[in-house]
Amino acid sequence: MADTHQWPASWLSKEKGRPIEGSICATIWPTRALASGERWFDELYLWTEGFNASTTQRARIQAAALDTAFQMLECEKIDRVGATLSFGTVERLLDYLVGSFEAHELVSHRIAILLRGSIQRMRSRYRIRVFRDHLRDQNVLVGYLLTAAEASMERRALEFLQPDFARLVAPNSSRREAWEDLMLEAQVAGVPTDRLIVSGLHSRSQVELAVRMGIPFGQGSAVVPSFAPPHLPRATSSSLPQSGATPWAP
C-alpha cells in the first residue's frame, strides 16, 4: 500500500456553507534506472477520494501541486521532482503556470513535467505549444503520459509534443509476448524508448521482463516503494494546503 498524505478537499468549495466532503491524496513514486538503480526523479502522484473533481477543480489541484513541487525543491526536501499537468489545465491556466515557472527559475531545471490528455479533445494547440516551448527554454524535461489502451493510438499526440520522455503502465500479464507487443506498439507510435518509464512494477517478474525488453526506467513497489510528500516548513497560498494554510483559488 502506498504511503500517502491526505488533505481535506473543502478548500475547493465555492460556497463556504457547502464544503466538499472528500480528500485529495498524494504519494511520491521514485523513478529508477532498472539496470543500475540510479535515481532519475521522484514523481508526485495525486488522486481524489470521496468525490469526483470537476475539470476546473482538477486544474486547481494540479496547479497547486506544481507549486508544492517547487516548494519541495526550494526547501531541499527532494533533488528532482516530476509533476503531471493535463492539456485542459494548461489551456485554462497558461498564464499562471508560466508565471509559476518564472518565479522559480532557479530550481525549474530540476522539475520534469508530464503532459497528458487527448489531442482530439485539445481546444488550443497554440497554448499547449507555447507552454511546451517555454518549458524547454528553461531546460525543463517535457514528458507525455500514455493512457490509451494501445500506444499507437497516441501517435498524433507524440508527434505534436515531441516529448523528451514518456511513461506508461506495465501490462497486467506476465507473458513475454504481452511485453514484446508493448514495446513494438511504443516503437511504432514514436515513443522515446531510450527514456521510457514503465510504472506499476509491483513484482520481481515484472521488473525482470521490463529489463529483458530493454525498458530503461521503472516505478513501483518492486523497484522502490513510494513515500509520502515531505512536510514543508511553510505552506504558501498556492501550494497544497497544510494545517492552517489558506485555501488557494486562482
C-alpha angles and dihedrals in degrees: 000000000000119000105239147176121217132204126191110253093219091105088070093061118113092200117055092208093054108049119185111255109220143062142262110224129199138185134166123232117197116226112220136181103250095214099047106016090235112157117239107175139323114244122217111222122196134187139157130241127196096016142045111241118226120233091261092048091050089052091052092048092050093047091049090049090053091055090047089053090053090049091052089054095047092049090049091238091133135020102216127001137192127209134182126232123180123222088246092056091051091048093050100039105027096131093047093048093048089049091051092055092047091050090054100037093135091066102023092100088065095061128082120203123209113200119203138181145086117294088208089062095042110122100191121027087176093063093046091049092049091052094047092050091047090054092050091049086059093047092250116154111238118208136177127225110218111213104160119108089244123036092221088065087067094056096109092051091048092049090050098045100035088203125206090224141357138211130208136168121262117253115261090228123086090205114119090223092062091055092045089053089050093054093044090052090049093050093047091050092052098248111168093246093184087066100033119140121200114198129195096053099156102151135053090237090059091050092049091050091048091052091049090052091053095246104162104202137034146180129201145090091283089058104037125332119248121251135204119261110269121256111259121217091226134021118214123214089253101048128084105291120259127187109316094001122144112251112246124234122174 
